[in-house]
Amino acid sequence: MTLKVVLVLAVLSGFVSSRPPTDNGPGHPRGPPSPPYLKNVSDDARKEFFDIVNNDNLTLAEIDTQLATWAESNDISDSYSEFEAKKASYIAEIKAKVTSVVSNLPTVQSQLESIFENKDQTRSAQREQLDELRNKYPQEVGVILKLVGLIGLGFQKGPRDIGRIGLPRIQ
């Protein structure tokens, strides 16, 4: 169970870190892009929005409730609801992809181990098998190799040298 949590976090951090930083104006240099419905409100309403979402004393449920009330009072309930529905759909899609990647990891790990432990092949054949596996499971291979790097193998070289020593069994 703990390995699954670590793997999910590793995959999600990969998605998050692969996003470029955005510039949303003063005070928001690296946050996510502002919702499009903020273009249709006054500066005061925009400030109220950011006061709500940046309030560390509110629970996530309280933020949702206050934003819905805020949207209604600013006559943008439809835009707000549409945006929230799209966001929920996007999150569900990401969860499904993460679940798929995580469920494939044991199979891919086993295949990687077989590739790296097979001494009856040339390096060229090994690279070819690795490329085939990477083409079939690009995220899974990347996650496993990233984990190997994060866990550390006691050597100073990078993932390219993993083929020389074989992948450890992560339990």
N, C-alpha and C positions, 0 to 999 in steps of 0.2 A: 504494500500500500504506500509506504513512504517513497519508494522508487518512482511510483506512478506520479506522485505529487511533484517530485523533483523534475521528472521529465516534462510534465505539463508546464511547470514554471520555466524550464529551459526553452521549450518551444515558444511559449508566449513572449518570453524576453527577446527571442529572436525576431518575432513579428514586430514588437514595439521598437527594438533598436534599429530595425531596418527602415523605419519611417524617417524621412528627413525632418529637421527642425523647421518650425513654422514661425512666422513673425505676424502676430495678431495685434500689433500696435503696442502702445505703452503699457507696461505692467504684465504683458503676456508674451514674452519673447520666445518661449520654447514650448508652449502648451499646444494642445490640439487646436485645429482651426475652429473659429467661432461658428456656432450654428447659423445657417443662412437667414433664419427669421430675425436675427438681431439687426439686420440691415433695415428692417421695416419699423424700428422703434426709435424713440427719442434717446438722446444721450443720457438723460436721467433714468429712463427705463433700462438702458444697457448697463448703467452703473448698478441699479437694483439687481439685475440678473447676476452680475459678477459678485455682488455682495452675498447673494444666496449661495452660489456654487462654491465660493471660496470660504464659506463659514465653516470652520473646523469643529464647531460645537453642534452642528446639525447632523443627525443621522442621514443616511442615504435616502431613507423613506421620507424623512422630513424635507429634504431637498427636493425630491420629486413632487411632493404635495405643494410646497411653496412655489415651485416653478410652474406647476399647472395653474395655480391661483394667479401668479404673476402674468402668465400668458393670457389668461382670461381677462384680467384687468387691463391689458394692453391690446386687446382685440386681435390677438394672433393665435388663438386656440387651435384653429385648423392647421396652420403651419407648424405649430409646436407639436401637435399630435402626429402629424405626418412624419416629421423629423424623428420623433421618439419611436414610431413604428419601424422606420427604416433602420434606426440604430439597433433596435431589438432584433430585427432580422439579421443584420450584420453580425451581431454578437452570437446569435444562434449558429450562423454559418461558420464562424471561427471556432466555436465549441465543437461542432461536428468535425471540422478538419483536424483539430487537436486530438479529438478522440480517435479518429482514424489513424493518425500518425502514431499515437501512443499504442494502439492495439497492434500495429504492424512492427513495433520495435523488437519484440522477442524473435520474430521470424528473421528480420533483417540482421539482428545481432548474430544469430546462429549462422546465417549465410556469410556474413563478414568473417566470422571466426573460421569457417571452412575455407574461405578464400585465402586468408592469411596463414593458416596452419598447413595448407597443402604444399608440401615441399617437392612434389612431383610435377612441377610446372615451372615455366620460365617467368621472369619478371614481366615480360611482355604479355604473357597469357594471364598473369595475375592482374595486371592493369586493365586488360580487356574485360575480365570478369567483374572487376570493381566498377568499371565504367558502365557495364550492363546493369549492375545492381543499382548504381547511382541514377541511371536513366529511368529505371522502374520505380525506385523509391528515393527520389532526391531529398526530400525533407528528412526522412528517417535516417539515411546514411549521414547526412549533415549533423543531425542531432547526436547520433552515437559518436561520431568523430569529435564533435564539440565536447561531449561528456568525457571522453577519454582525455582530452586536453585539460578540462577543468579538474578532473580527479587527479591528474598528474601521474606520470609513470616513473618519476625519478630520473629523467634524462632531460637534457637541455634542448633537444631538437624538437621540431614541430610534428604535426600529423603525417607529414610525408614519410617519416621514419617508422611509422607504426607497422608498416608491412614487414619490416625487418625483424620485429620482435613479437608480432602477433597481438591481437586484441585480448585484453583480460576479460574474464567472465564477470560481468557486473551483476551482483546479486542483491 
